[in-house]
Amino acid sequence: MILTETQEISYIKNQLSPDQWRTQKSDHFQKISTLIDDYLERRSHQKKDPVLDFLFEYYAFRPSYLKRWSPGLGTLLINGASHNWPFDEMATADGNSFLDISHFDKGRISSAKWILNVLEQSLTRKPSFGCFGMHEWAMVYKADRVRHDYLSLRMDKEELAEFVESRPLVCTHFDAFRFFTDEAKPQNKFELNREKFADMEQPGCLHTNMDLYKWAFKMYPWISSETIREAFELALETRVMDMKASPYDLRDFGLAPIKIETDEGRQQYMKKQRSIFKKSQPIRRQLIEEYEFIIKAASNNKR
């Protein structure tokens, strides 16, 4: 361990050599670029994408921010002062760099605690795998105009309405439920609202697992970019599944449908949903650990 004045800062818990942090920074940029650069090129030509448009418009974290690397709180970057960091939260001591918790807005602690509660509750709650992606169908049920009006539906509106009425709606995620049509909302098993949000979250839900990306970038740069990237990769995989199981015809986008209107399709959906749940839990645990660390450091900061 290099002896520096940062040893007096309780929240410094590890360090990266110049080679280590430069490699991590470069790897992060390359991995994100591989995932989104083709999309950004298409977007520059006003081409729609039902998967990545959602991840960058609904969640509203800029692609340029996603590409930026942050070590997260508690990591000392040896000789980091030689680098021009793109955020003001970075401080230097003895030529080394670290995220300075004194730059954390204490007004955000209550929000961080709320998010931590959501994460903790959804970690321990029993997952449910019985929704079969009906939320996307409920969003177009008897609608005069569908949400994604540049896409066509896989069946006519009458057939779609008949299918929705034949299946139970058991959505537990308020931010999906709030986009249900007025005709579909009363059919949902659960009464959902913003006040019940944390109490209803469960880790089998696709949208709950996509939201791990939101909870990760909400605390950028305090949350490590590795965690943000893993959450984004999961959100991308999950959104692909979400759209495949939707009533939209996305074959022109290379997305073959998961036909949840059939027994075979529902089994395919549930198998994939269980896989995503398993992938989500380590990310959720890591986010909880980082949120706890941020909240503790920010609460103890005297400056």
ABEGO torsion letter per residue (X at the ends): XBBBAAAABAABABBBBAAAAAAAAAAAAAAAAAAAAAAAAAAAAGBBBAAAAAAAAAAGBBAAAAABBBAEBGBBBBGAAABBBABAABBBBGGBBBBBAAABBAAAAAAAAAAAAAAAAAAABBBBAAAGGAAAAAAABGBABBABAABBBABBAAAAAAAAAABBBABABAAAAAABBAAAAAABABBBBAAAAAAABBAABAAAAAAAAAAAAAAOAABBAAAAAAAAAAAAAAAAAAAAABABBAAAAGBBBBBAABAAAAAAAAAAAAAAAAAAAAAAAAAAAAAAAAAAAAAABAX
